[in-house]
């Protein structure tokens, strides 16, 4: 480093050093890896992997993978319990959050219920729209924060969708959206794995050898698949799915992360968002392994609305704002926007120095 840049101990020269030695680049890759999907094109010699940064797993968001999701997972007997509850509660209208390829929403429509399905994975919703009977369902692209005004009898989240909502803010948005979509007295039903069962210890045996399958899919050909556990940093557990298309050698991988929430944590979150937990049931097809929550929307305003969230409950931001990733947006620290200027520079410098120290300590 030339002398004109001064001492290594100033923030300016620290940042310059970290830029030169690749620290910033490695940190950015680590952050993107939590939501990244790596695609190796066509198996051609010399082809480079392409990374698609997204909050949606490629298994649902990539058009080629979304198209084969149902053939790879044809047994949806887990939905029988939800159909039974819709009948038990006398629901005439149902919103399925995280509807995926629309299997459950179509089953509801077949039984004469007014069904709405929403999912942030556009490719999966497109698959749903192309199925027989899809015209009887209202399909929406987005998450629960994007819902239009509605008054629904029942909101569902099947297939452990709740665990795929790993980000705490996205989870709060989902509960808020479900509350607003329900009529007073309407119910929210979802399942989530019981952390006490420590299922990730079973998943530790997932390797290419133990999970390998070859599936012949009509119109697609042979597809090789396997799953590998990649990280356990409780409450988060991550794994990678690999798909190899024999027709052209294309290799697609999907990085997935699930959050394991304790029962008291979920009950507290529901209460804070205006729900009363009616009961917590067992999953009939997975007894003793999952919680099935049945919560009713109350008439009082949720505690989470209108009041600032206690600082102890806030999740610290891993990045100061979208500007760090190259987007044109104001920086924010916690919930406080920061004006551009010397003060913002000092706060950003202090934050970044702490982040680098934390990152290096974790390595």
C-alpha positions as CSV (number, residue, x, y, z in Angstrom):
1,X,0.0,0.0,0.0
2,X,1.6,3.4,-1.0
3,X,2.4,5.7,1.9
4,X,0.1,8.4,0.6
5,X,-2.9,6.4,1.8
6,X,-1.7,6.9,5.4
7,X,-1.9,4.6,8.4
8,X,-3.6,1.2,8.2
9,X,-5.4,2.1,11.3
10,X,-7.8,4.7,9.8
11,X,-11.2,3.6,8.5
12,X,-10.3,4.8,5.0
13,X,-7.2,2.6,4.8
14,X,-8.8,-0.3,6.5
15,X,-11.6,-0.3,3.9
16,X,-9.0,0.0,1.1
17,X,-7.0,-2.9,2.5
18,X,-10.2,-5.1,2.8
19,X,-11.1,-4.2,-0.7
20,X,-7.7,-5.2,-2.0
21,X,-7.3,-8.4,0.0
22,X,-10.8,-9.6,-1.0
23,X,-12.4,-9.4,2.4
24,X,-15.4,-7.4,1.1
25,X,-15.8,-9.8,-1.8
26,X,-15.8,-12.8,0.4
27,X,-18.3,-11.2,2.8
28,X,-20.6,-10.4,0.0
29,X,-20.4,-13.9,-1.4
30,X,-21.2,-15.3,2.0
31,X,-24.3,-13.1,2.3
32,X,-25.5,-14.0,-1.1
33,X,-24.9,-17.7,-0.6
34,X,-27.7,-17.9,1.9
35,X,-30.1,-17.2,-0.9
36,X,-28.0,-18.0,-3.9
37,X,-28.8,-20.5,-6.5
38,X,-26.0,-21.9,-8.6
39,X,-26.7,-22.9,-12.2
40,X,-24.0,-24.7,-14.3
41,X,-25.2,-24.2,-17.9
42,X,-25.7,-27.2,-20.1
43,X,-22.7,-29.1,-18.9
44,X,-20.6,-27.6,-21.8
45,X,-16.9,-27.6,-21.5
46,X,-15.6,-24.3,-20.1
47,X,-19.0,-23.0,-19.1
48,X,-19.0,-21.0,-15.9
49,X,-21.6,-21.2,-13.1
50,X,-24.2,-18.5,-13.0
51,X,-25.5,-17.3,-9.7
52,X,-29.1,-16.1,-9.2
53,X,-29.5,-14.3,-5.9
54,X,-33.0,-14.7,-4.7
55,X,-35.1,-15.2,-1.6
56,X,-36.9,-18.0,-3.5
57,X,-35.4,-21.4,-3.7
58,X,-34.6,-22.5,-7.3
59,X,-36.7,-25.6,-6.7
60,X,-39.7,-23.3,-6.8
61,X,-38.4,-20.2,-8.6
62,X,-36.5,-21.7,-11.6
63,X,-38.9,-22.5,-14.5
64,X,-37.2,-25.8,-15.3
65,X,-37.2,-27.0,-11.7
66,X,-40.7,-25.8,-11.0
67,X,-42.0,-27.8,-14.0
68,X,-40.7,-31.0,-12.5
69,X,-41.5,-30.4,-8.8
70,X,-44.8,-32.4,-8.8
71,X,-43.4,-35.4,-10.6
72,X,-40.5,-35.6,-8.2
73,X,-42.8,-35.3,-5.2
74,X,-46.1,-36.9,-6.2
75,X,-47.4,-38.1,-2.8
76,X,-49.3,-35.2,-1.2
77,X,-51.3,-37.2,1.3
78,X,-50.1,-34.7,3.8
79,X,-52.8,-32.4,2.4
80,X,-55.6,-34.7,3.6
81,X,-55.5,-33.2,7.1
82,X,-55.8,-29.7,5.7
83,X,-58.8,-30.7,3.6
84,X,-60.4,-32.3,6.7
85,X,-59.9,-29.1,8.7
86,X,-61.3,-26.9,6.0
87,X,-64.4,-29.1,6.2
88,X,-64.4,-29.1,10.0
89,X,-64.3,-25.3,10.2
90,X,-67.0,-24.9,7.5
91,X,-64.7,-22.8,5.4
92,X,-66.1,-21.5,2.2
93,X,-63.1,-19.4,1.2
94,X,-59.5,-20.4,1.7
95,X,-56.2,-18.5,1.1
96,X,-53.2,-20.8,0.7
97,X,-49.9,-18.8,1.4
98,X,-46.9,-20.4,-0.3
99,X,-49.2,-22.3,-2.7
100,X,-46.3,-23.5,-4.9
101,X,-47.6,-25.4,-7.9
102,X,-51.1,-25.1,-6.7
103,X,-51.9,-28.7,-5.6
104,X,-53.8,-27.7,-2.5
105,X,-55.7,-24.7,-4.0
106,X,-56.9,-26.9,-6.8
107,X,-58.1,-29.6,-4.4
108,X,-60.1,-26.9,-2.5
109,X,-61.6,-25.6,-5.7
110,X,-62.7,-29.2,-6.7
111,X,-64.6,-29.3,-3.4
112,X,-66.5,-26.1,-4.2
113,X,-64.6,-23.7,-2.0
114,X,-63.4,-20.3,-3.2
115,X,-59.6,-20.7,-3.3
116,X,-56.8,-18.2,-3.6
117,X,-53.2,-19.1,-3.9
118,X,-50.2,-16.8,-3.5
119,X,-46.5,-17.5,-3.8
120,X,-43.4,-15.4,-4.4
121,X,-42.0,-18.0,-6.8
122,X,-43.5,-16.9,-10.1
123,X,-42.4,-20.0,-11.9
124,X,-44.4,-22.2,-9.6
125,X,-47.5,-20.1,-9.9
126,X,-47.1,-20.3,-13.7
127,X,-47.1,-24.1,-13.4
128,X,-50.3,-23.9,-11.3
129,X,-52.0,-21.6,-13.8
130,X,-51.4,-24.2,-16.5
131,X,-53.1,-27.1,-14.7
132,X,-56.6,-28.3,-15.5
133,X,-59.2,-26.5,-13.4
134,X,-56.8,-23.6,-12.7
135,X,-59.4,-21.1,-13.9
136,X,-61.4,-21.8,-10.7
137,X,-58.6,-20.5,-8.5
138,X,-57.4,-16.9,-8.0
139,X,-53.6,-17.0,-8.4
140,X,-51.4,-14.2,-7.1
141,X,-47.7,-13.6,-7.4
142,X,-46.0,-12.3,-4.2
143,X,-45.9,-12.8,-0.5
144,X,-48.5,-12.2,2.2
145,X,-47.5,-8.5,2.3
146,X,-48.7,-8.1,-1.3
147,X,-52.3,-9.4,-0.7
148,X,-55.2,-7.3,-1.8
149,X,-58.1,-6.6,0.6
150,X,-60.1,-9.8,1.3
151,X,-62.2,-11.4,4.0
152,X,-61.2,-15.1,4.1
153,X,-62.6,-17.9,6.3
154,X,-59.3,-19.9,6.5
155,X,-55.6,-19.2,5.7
156,X,-53.3,-22.2,5.3
157,X,-49.6,-22.7,5.0
158,X,-48.9,-26.4,4.1
159,X,-45.8,-28.4,3.5
160,X,-43.7,-26.7,6.2
161,X,-43.9,-23.4,4.2
162,X,-43.5,-21.6,7.6
163,X,-40.0,-23.0,8.0
164,X,-39.0,-21.7,4.6
165,X,-39.9,-18.2,5.8
166,X,-36.6,-18.0,7.6
167,X,-36.2,-14.3,7.8
168,X,-37.8,-12.8,11.0
169,X,-39.1,-9.7,9.2
170,X,-40.7,-11.8,6.4
171,X,-42.3,-14.0,9.1
172,X,-43.8,-11.0,10.8
173,X,-45.0,-9.7,7.4
174,X,-46.6,-13.1,6.8
175,X,-48.5,-13.2,10.1
176,X,-49.7,-9.6,9.5
177,X,-50.8,-10.4,6.0
178,X,-52.7,-13.5,7.2
179,X,-54.4,-11.5,9.9
180,X,-55.6,-8.8,7.5
181,X,-56.8,-11.3,5.0
182,X,-59.0,-13.2,7.5
183,X,-62.5,-12.2,8.6
184,X,-62.9,-11.7,12.3
185,X,-63.1,-15.2,13.8
186,X,-61.3,-16.8,10.8
187,X,-58.6,-19.3,11.3
188,X,-54.9,-19.7,10.4
189,X,-53.6,-23.2,10.1
190,X,-50.0,-24.3,9.5
191,X,-47.5,-26.9,10.3
192,X,-43.8,-26.8,11.4
193,X,-41.3,-29.4,12.6
194,X,-40.7,-29.8,16.3
195,X,-37.1,-28.8,17.0
196,X,-37.0,-31.2,19.9
197,X,-37.0,-34.1,17.4
198,X,-33.6,-32.8,16.0
199,X,-34.4,-34.0,12.5
200,X,-31.3,-32.4,11.2
201,X,-29.3,-35.2,12.9
202,X,-31.1,-37.6,10.5
203,X,-30.4,-35.2,7.6
204,X,-26.7,-35.3,8.4
205,X,-26.7,-38.7,6.6
206,X,-27.9,-37.0,3.4
207,X,-25.2,-37.4,0.7
208,X,-25.2,-38.0,-3.0
209,X,-24.9,-41.7,-2.3
210,X,-27.7,-42.0,0.2
211,X,-30.3,-39.7,-1.5
212,X,-29.6,-40.4,-5.2
213,X,-32.6,-41.0,-7.4
214,X,-33.2,-41.3,-11.1
215,X,-36.7,-40.3,-12.3
216,X,-38.1,-40.7,-15.7
217,X,-40.4,-37.7,-16.3
218,X,-42.7,-37.7,-19.4
219,X,-41.7,-35.0,-21.8
220,X,-38.5,-34.2,-19.9
221,X,-36.6,-37.5,-19.8
222,X,-34.4,-38.9,-17.1
223,X,-33.5,-36.5,-14.2
224,X,-30.9,-37.4,-11.5
225,X,-31.5,-35.8,-8.1
226,X,-29.8,-35.9,-4.7
227,X,-29.8,-33.8,-1.6
228,X,-26.9,-32.8,0.8
229,X,-27.0,-31.1,4.2
230,X,-24.7,-28.1,4.0
231,X,-25.0,-26.3,7.3
232,X,-26.5,-26.5,10.8
233,X,-26.4,-23.1,12.6
234,X,-29.5,-23.4,14.8
235,X,-32.2,-22.3,14.4
236,X,-31.2,-22.4,10.7
237,X,-30.6,-25.6,8.8
238,X,-29.5,-25.5,5.2
239,X,-29.3,-28.1,2.4
240,X,-28.6,-28.2,-1.3
241,X,-30.6,-30.1,-3.9
242,X,-29.0,-31.0,-7.2
243,X,-30.8,-31.9,-10.5
244,X,-29.1,-33.3,-13.6
245,X,-31.1,-33.4,-16.8
246,X,-30.0,-36.3,-19.0
247,X,-31.5,-34.7,-22.1
248,X,-28.9,-32.0,-22.3
249,X,-26.6,-32.4,-19.3
250,X,-27.9,-29.3,-17.6
251,X,-27.1,-29.2,-13.9
252,X,-29.3,-27.1,-11.6
253,X,-28.8,-26.7,-7.8
254,X,-31.0,-25.1,-5.2
255,X,-29.9,-23.8,-1.9
256,X,-32.5,-24.0,0.8
257,X,-32.6,-22.8,4.4
258,X,-35.2,-23.7,7.1
259,X,-35.8,-22.0,10.4
260,X,-36.8,-24.2,13.4
261,X,-39.0,-22.3,15.8
262,X,-39.9,-23.5,19.3
263,X,-43.5,-23.8,20.2
264,X,-43.5,-21.0,22.8
265,X,-41.9,-18.7,20.2
266,X,-44.6,-19.3,17.7
267,X,-47.4,-18.9,20.2
268,X,-45.9,-15.6,21.3
269,X,-45.6,-14.4,17.7
270,X,-49.2,-15.4,16.9
271,X,-50.4,-13.6,20.0
272,X,-48.5,-10.4,19.1
273,X,-50.1,-10.4,15.7
274,X,-53.7,-10.7,17.0
275,X,-54.2,-14.5,17.0
276,X,-55.5,-16.7,19.7
277,X,-54.1,-20.2,19.6
278,X,-57.1,-22.6,19.7
279,X,-55.0,-25.8,19.8
280,X,-51.8,-27.4,18.6
281,X,-52.4,-30.7,16.9
282,X,-50.3,-33.6,15.7
283,X,-49.6,-34.2,12.0
284,X,-51.5,-37.4,11.2
285,X,-48.9,-38.6,8.7
286,X,-46.0,-37.6,10.9
287,X,-47.1,-38.2,14.5
288,X,-44.9,-36.7,17.2
289,X,-42.7,-34.9,14.7
290,X,-44.6,-31.8,13.9
291,X,-46.8,-29.1,15.4
292,X,-50.0,-28.2,13.5
293,X,-51.1,-24.8,14.8
294,X,-54.8,-23.7,14.7
295,X,-55.1,-20.0,15.5
296,X,-58.2,-17.8,15.4
297,X,-58.2,-14.2,14.4
298,X,-59.4,-12.0,17.3
299,X,-61.2,-8.7,17.0
300,X,-58.6,-6.5,18.9
301,X,-55.8,-4.8,17.0
302,X,-52.5,-6.8,17.1
303,X,-50.0,-5.7,19.6
304,X,-47.4,-5.5,16.9
305,X,-49.4,-2.7,15.2
306,X,-49.0,0.9,16.1
307,X,-46.2,0.5,18.7
308,X,-42.5,0.3,18.2
309,X,-41.1,-3.2,18.6
310,X,-38.9,-3.6,21.7
311,X,-35.2,-3.3,20.8
312,X,-34.5,-6.7,22.4
313,X,-36.8,-8.3,19.9
314,X,-35.4,-6.6,16.8
315,X,-33.1,-8.6,14.5
316,X,-29.8,-6.8,13.9
317,X,-29.4,-5.9,10.3
318,X,-26.6,-7.9,8.6
319,X,-26.2,-5.0,6.1
320,X,-26.8,-1.3,6.6
321,X,-29.1,-1.1,3.6
322,X,-29.6,-1.8,-0.1
323,X,-27.0,0.8,-1.1
324,X,-24.2,-1.5,0.1
325,X,-25.3,-4.0,-2.6
326,X,-25.4,-1.4,-5.3
327,X,-29.1,-0.3,-5.1
328,X,-30.1,3.3,-5.0
329,X,-31.7,3.6,-1.6
330,X,-31.2,5.3,1.7
331,X,-29.2,3.6,4.4
332,X,-30.9,2.6,7.7
333,X,-29.7,1.3,11.0
334,X,-32.4,-0.8,12.7
335,X,-35.6,1.1,12.0
336,X,-33.9,4.6,12.0
337,X,-33.1,6.2,8.6
338,X,-29.7,7.9,8.4
339,X,-29.2,11.0,6.3
340,X,-26.2,11.0,4.0
341,X,-23.3,13.1,5.4
342,X,-20.4,12.9,7.9
343,X,-22.6,11.3,10.6
344,X,-23.7,8.6,8.2
345,X,-20.1,8.0,7.2
346,X,-19.0,7.5,10.8
347,X,-21.9,5.2,11.6
348,X,-21.3,3.2,8.4
349,X,-17.6,3.0,9.2
350,X,-18.2,1.7,12.7
351,X,-20.8,-0.8,11.5
352,X,-18.5,-2.1,8.8
353,X,-15.5,-2.5,11.1
354,X,-17.7,-4.5,13.5
355,X,-19.1,-6.6,10.7
356,X,-15.6,-7.5,9.4
357,X,-14.4,-8.4,12.9
358,X,-17.5,-10.6,13.3
359,X,-17.0,-12.2,9.9
360,X,-13.4,-13.0,10.6
361,X,-14.1,-14.4,14.0
362,X,-16.8,-16.7,12.6
363,X,-14.3,-18.0,10.0
